[in-house]
Amino acid sequence: MLYLQPEHAGLLQHVINAPEVYIVPRSSGKILIGATVEDAGYDKAVSSDVVAGLHRAAAKLVPELADARVTSSWAGLRPGSPDNLPLLGQTDPGIFVASGHFRNGILLAPITARIMAALVMGESGGIDISAFSPDRFRGAQLTAHPARKHQDSEQLP
Ligand SMILES: Cc1cc2nc3c(=O)[nH]c(=O)nc-3n(C[C@H](O)[C@H](O)[C@H](O)COP(=O)(O)OP(=O)(O)OC[C@H]3O[C@@H](n4cnc5c(N)ncnc54)[C@H](O)[C@@H]3O)c2cc1C
């Protein structure tokens, strides 16, 4: 992801979602450009050619962005799981896990919070979460994938 600082405030008033990039104007005047996805374990290093590629793709859609300054760039993690299902449940007395939502952790935050709050309070919550039990990985050796070179641009999110 990167932030651009365009010369003129108010260049965009809405989000643009295209196959190669998404462009999100912030109230600060900066414009967020996202994003690539890479299976890289915990490596959050950002490469300049990827940043330049996203900047180029954004400028193809909004030519005024070509001259905008890149003020920052960074990467985040999307915690996933081997079977692509989240982990929701209790692992030990007093220890609860809610993770592995990969690309949908923000979207699924409200329902996850509802489920976990009920669980912590010892209530059923009325939703069957057995498929998400962390017990399915109990005893398994879970390690981060070794960094792969493969890199894609992605649609939202
Ligand atoms: C570029 C990008 C775009 C995304 N877009 C979307 C989107 O549009 N919609 C959507 O639903 N999801 C999106 N996601 C995914 C979403 O951000 C994640 O699914 C979500 O953040 C996962 O939440 P989490 O709480 O499991 O993990 P995290 O958000 O990673 O939170 C883990 C927390 O634990 C802390 N932590 C780590 N290690 C330790 C430690 N040893 N001790 C104490 N604290 C520690 C970290 O600092 C962090 O605050 C996106 C992710 C990325 C990277």
The ligand as an ORCA input file, in Angstrom:
! r2SCAN-3c Opt
* xyz 0 1
  C      -3.693     -4.444      2.392
  C      -4.770     -5.111      3.205
  C      -6.084     -4.850      2.900
  C      -7.093     -5.457      3.628
  N      -8.370     -5.154      3.304
  C      -9.381     -5.729      3.977
  C     -10.732     -5.389      3.679
  O     -11.012     -4.544      2.807
  N     -11.719     -6.026      4.355
  C     -11.460     -6.950      5.302
  O     -12.410     -7.469      5.871
  N     -10.189     -7.289      5.632
  C      -9.139     -6.698      4.998
  N      -7.854     -7.026      5.295
  C      -7.600     -8.120      6.248
  C      -7.668     -7.666      7.678
  O      -6.821     -6.531      7.881
  C      -7.223     -8.828      8.545
  O      -8.016     -9.961      8.277
  C      -7.378     -8.445     10.008
  O      -6.587     -7.314     10.311
  C      -6.972     -9.596     10.885
  O      -7.231     -9.214     12.230
  P      -6.505     -9.901     13.416
  O      -6.954     -9.200     14.649
  O      -6.703    -11.402     13.338
  O      -4.954     -9.656     13.163
  P      -4.182     -8.270     13.114
  O      -5.027     -7.148     12.616
  O      -2.867     -8.567     12.434
  O      -3.926     -7.984     14.649
  C      -2.952     -8.687     15.397
  C      -2.503     -7.748     16.500
  O      -1.660     -8.465     17.381
  C      -0.527     -7.656     17.656
  N       0.567     -8.566     17.998
  C       1.248     -9.366     17.171
  N       2.169    -10.065     17.852
  C       2.056     -9.687     19.137
  C       2.729    -10.056     20.334
  N       3.695    -10.966     20.336
  N       2.351     -9.461     21.486
  C       1.346     -8.540     21.493
  N       0.673     -8.156     20.387
  C       1.025     -8.727     19.231
  C      -0.269     -6.866     16.396
  O       0.462     -5.696     16.674
  C      -1.705     -6.553     15.958
  O      -2.202     -5.375     16.550
  C      -6.793     -6.388      4.646
  C      -5.465     -6.645      4.975
  C      -4.465     -5.998      4.278
  C      -3.018     -6.255      4.678
*
